[in-house]
Amino acid sequence: MTLADVPAVSALEQSLFPVDAWPVQMFFDELAQPETRRYLVAEGPAGIVGYAGLMCIEPIADVQTIAVVPDREGRGIGSTLLTELIDEARRRRAADVLLEVRADNPRAQRLYLRFGFQQIHIRPRYYRDGVDALIMRLPLVPEAATETGGEPPTEGNRP
């Protein structure tokens, strides 16, 4: 994602998440922090069809946002974006990737479960409309390595 993408991404954000949409300035603020952030867009013939963002402050990476326009769902765009975020978390040596997902969004929950995320907590009434958030975690470092102070995996020894 570049600064030039923000107006289109913000318009999608307002359309896809009318209750919880980020203000446009938040996207600019996120892009201004490349040392801890990575944002991506997926483009189709008519423009941006998805976007995603990651914050990584070692040892934790957090999926800040991920979205795909409804008429392009089921085509692997969300999976591709999530794969890129997880790869970025590994490059930044994160031990875990965390995310929040709406309790009433089973499609997204299934995507995260397919990637190996596990629900670890619930944040009651997290979203503005009162819906709970499920907190999910994907460990990138084997539990034994974290317990013994081992190093996070590198490109050559991914779990």
C-alpha positions as a printed NumPy array, in Angstrom:
array([[  0.   ,   0.   ,   0.   ],
       [  1.23 ,   3.463,  -0.869],
       [ -0.025,   6.887,   0.142],
       [ -1.711,   7.103,  -3.257],
       [ -3.755,   3.982,  -2.404],
       [ -5.206,   5.439,   0.799],
       [ -8.235,   7.246,  -0.701],
       [ -9.416,   4.05 ,  -2.461],
       [ -8.656,   1.885,   0.589],
       [-10.481,   4.331,   2.854],
       [-13.52 ,   4.291,   0.555],
       [-13.533,   0.473,   0.717],
       [-13.12 ,   0.609,   4.49 ],
       [-16.158,   2.869,   4.823],
       [-18.175,   0.571,   2.573],
       [-17.095,  -2.726,   4.154],
       [-17.068,  -1.656,   7.822],
       [-19.556,   1.209,   8.153],
       [-19.823,   0.85 ,  11.937],
       [-16.129,   0.338,  12.721],
       [-14.38 ,   2.005,   9.766],
       [-11.003,   3.542,  10.401],
       [-10.78 ,   7.282,   9.719],
       [ -8.702,   8.042,   6.634],
       [ -5.976,   9.634,   8.766],
       [ -5.389,   6.322,  10.513],
       [ -4.203,   4.756,   7.239],
       [ -1.802,   7.662,   6.692],
       [ -0.552,   7.306,  10.277],
       [ -0.007,   3.559,   9.853],
       [  1.919,   3.991,   6.593],
       [  4.152,   6.563,   8.315],
       [  5.548,   3.808,  10.58 ],
       [  7.336,   1.37 ,   8.223],
       [  9.698,   0.241,  10.979],
       [  6.781,  -1.511,  12.703],
       [  4.072,  -1.674,  10.031],
       [  3.463,  -3.363,   6.658],
       [  0.357,  -2.693,   4.549],
       [ -0.62 ,  -4.383,   1.299],
       [ -3.271,  -4.01 ,  -1.375],
       [ -4.647,  -6.552,  -3.831],
       [ -5.567,  -5.101,  -7.194],
       [ -7.965,  -6.301,  -9.851],
       [ -8.733,  -4.868, -13.284],
       [-11.061,  -2.262, -11.756],
       [ -8.776,  -1.235,  -8.894],
       [ -8.159,  -2.292,  -5.31 ],
       [-10.131,  -5.376,  -4.262],
       [ -8.493,  -6.067,  -0.91 ],
       [ -6.071,  -4.748,   1.641],
       [ -4.334,  -5.868,   4.796],
       [ -2.004,  -4.528,   7.443],
       [  0.374,  -5.827,  10.085],
       [  1.973,  -4.22 ,  13.118],
       [  5.053,  -5.992,  14.437],
       [  6.805,  -5.061,  17.637],
       [  8.995,  -8.044,  18.444],
       [  8.05 , -10.603,  19.643],
       [  4.39 ,  -9.995,  18.682],
       [  2.86 ,  -9.303,  15.293],
       [ -0.746,  -8.172,  15.094],
       [ -2.986,  -8.268,  12.034],
       [ -4.398,  -4.756,  12.133],
       [ -6.842,  -5.167,   9.271],
       [ -7.685,  -7.455,   6.389],
       [-10.538,  -7.041,   3.945],
       [-11.699,  -8.222,   0.533],
       [-14.59 ,  -6.762,  -1.445],
       [-17.583,  -9.141,  -1.225],
       [-17.853,  -9.871,  -4.945],
       [-14.216, -11.069,  -4.952],
       [-14.423, -13.289,  -1.846],
       [-13.656, -16.97 ,  -2.288],
       [-10.955, -16.37 ,  -4.908],
       [ -7.93 , -16.671,  -2.64 ],
       [ -7.327, -12.943,  -2.195],
       [ -7.741, -13.038,   1.585],
       [ -5.525, -16.128,   1.8  ],
       [ -2.822, -14.441,  -0.273],
       [ -2.935, -11.29 ,   1.835],
       [ -2.823, -13.294,   5.077],
       [  0.083, -15.401,   3.79 ],
       [  2.021, -12.223,   3.014],
       [  1.336, -10.827,   6.492],
       [  2.483, -14.045,   8.171],
       [  5.621, -14.115,   6.013],
       [  6.313, -10.503,   7.005],
       [  5.861, -11.4  ,  10.682],
       [  8.457, -14.155,  10.234],
       [ 10.864, -11.785,   8.49 ],
       [ 10.488,  -9.438,  11.443],
       [ 11.206, -12.343,  13.815],
       [  7.822, -12.374,  15.537],
       [  7.12 , -15.316,  17.804],
       [  3.332, -15.031,  17.452],
       [  0.739, -13.43 ,  15.209],
       [ -2.413, -12.18 ,  16.922],
       [ -5.668, -10.872,  15.513],
       [ -9.198,  -9.971,  16.47 ],
       [-12.131, -11.26 ,  14.46 ],
       [-15.809, -10.55 ,  14.878],
       [-17.663, -13.357,  16.628],
       [-20.366, -13.047,  13.952],
       [-17.941, -13.544,  11.015],
       [-17.625, -17.32 ,  10.562],
       [-16.106, -16.997,   7.083],
       [-13.111, -15.067,   8.425],
       [-12.843, -17.4  ,  11.413],
       [-12.625, -20.412,   9.063],
       [ -9.851, -18.698,   7.097],
       [ -7.821, -18.107,  10.239],
       [ -8.394, -21.656,  11.495],
       [ -7.147, -23.023,   8.146],
       [ -3.929, -21.073,   8.696],
       [ -3.476, -22.594,  12.153],
       [ -4.751, -19.74 ,  14.311],
       [ -6.416, -20.785,  17.562],
       [ -8.894, -18.812,  19.622],
       [ -7.277, -17.791,  22.905],
       [ -9.673, -15.22 ,  24.337],
       [-12.894, -13.259,  23.844],
       [-13.19 ,  -9.488,  24.154],
       [-16.831,  -8.873,  25.047],
       [-18.564,  -6.075,  23.129],
       [-15.286,  -5.085,  21.424],
       [-16.913,  -3.671,  18.305],
       [-19.002,  -0.491,  18.322],
       [-22.19 ,  -2.409,  17.602],
       [-21.639,  -4.613,  20.666],
       [-20.347,  -7.742,  18.908],
       [-17.621,  -9.7  ,  20.704],
       [-14.137, -10.075,  19.261],
       [-12.455, -13.449,  19.238],
       [ -8.725, -13.118,  19.893],
       [ -6.782, -15.631,  17.821],
       [ -3.104, -16.581,  17.91 ],
       [ -0.755, -18.248,  15.469],
       [  2.541, -19.328,  17.04 ],
       [  5.485, -18.917,  14.663],
       [  8.037, -20.335,  17.078],
       [  7.639, -23.875,  18.411],
       [  6.567, -23.804,  22.067],
       [  9.736, -25.66 ,  23.157],
       [ 11.936, -22.961,  21.594],
       [ 10.103, -20.17 ,  23.42 ],
       [ 10.271, -22.001,  26.731],
       [ 14.02 , -22.62 ,  26.404],
       [ 14.844, -19.187,  25.031],
       [ 15.485, -20.518,  21.525],
       [ 15.701, -18.277,  18.533],
       [ 12.701, -17.633,  16.29 ],
       [ 12.802, -19.538,  13.003],
       [ 14.7  , -18.069,  10.092],
       [ 13.875, -18.402,   6.419],
       [ 15.718, -21.72 ,   6.297],
       [ 13.995, -23.4  ,   9.232],
       [ 10.371, -22.355,   9.251],
       [  8.076, -24.536,  11.335]])
